[in-house]
Amino acid sequence: MTHQDPLCQLVEMFEQWRATRLNRNAPTPMSLRQQALLLTNTYPSDKIATTLRISGGQLKQWREAGGA
């Protein structure tokens, strides 16, 4: 059994959500936001934002809103 990188796992979760959301303007689920913010303890914010295909400003906004 292989251990998958947490950032890669989150990328897959974001892609699944994007594929199944009802419309493009749907807000990112809180569970995905929280997991992204938890990864800021391990990865630089710019790497997380780029890899998840979100803006750095979005990640910052989630942090300021107390998402984690």
N, C-alpha and C positions, 0 to 999 in steps of 0.2 A: 504494500500500500504506500503510495507516495503522498507526501505532504505538499499541498498546493499553496503557493504564495497568497497571503490574505488579500493583497491588492488585486491579483488575478481573479480570485474568487469574487471580489466585489465588482470587478468589471463584468463578469458573467451575470451577476445579479442585476446590474444596471441595464445590460443589454436585454435581458429577459423582460424587465419592466418596460423598457422602451418599445419592445416588440408587442406588448400586450396592453399598453395604456390606451385609453379610449380616444384621447386627442392630444395633440402636440403640446398644448398649454397646461396639461395636467401637472400639478405640483409633484415634486419628488417625494416619495413616501418617507415618513419620518425615520423608519428603520434604516433606509439606505443613507439618509443624511447622517444619522448617528454613527453608522459604521464608517463612513467616510471621515468623520471628525475623529473617531478613535484611531484611525490610521495616521493622523498627523503626529502621533507620538512616535511613529516608526519611520515615516517617509516625509520628505519636504512637501509643503503644500502645493508647490507648482507641479511636482511630479504627480500628485494625486489628481489635481485638476485636469492636467493634460491627459492622463491615462483614462480617467473616467469621462472625458469629453464634457467637462463642465468648466465654467469660468472660475478664475481665482476669486473674483468678487462674490460669486455664489457661495463658495466654500467659506469665505470670510463672513458673509451674511448669516449663514447657518451657525457659525461659531458664536457670533454676537447675539443671536436669538436664543442661545443656550441649548442648542441641539444635541449636546452630549453631556 
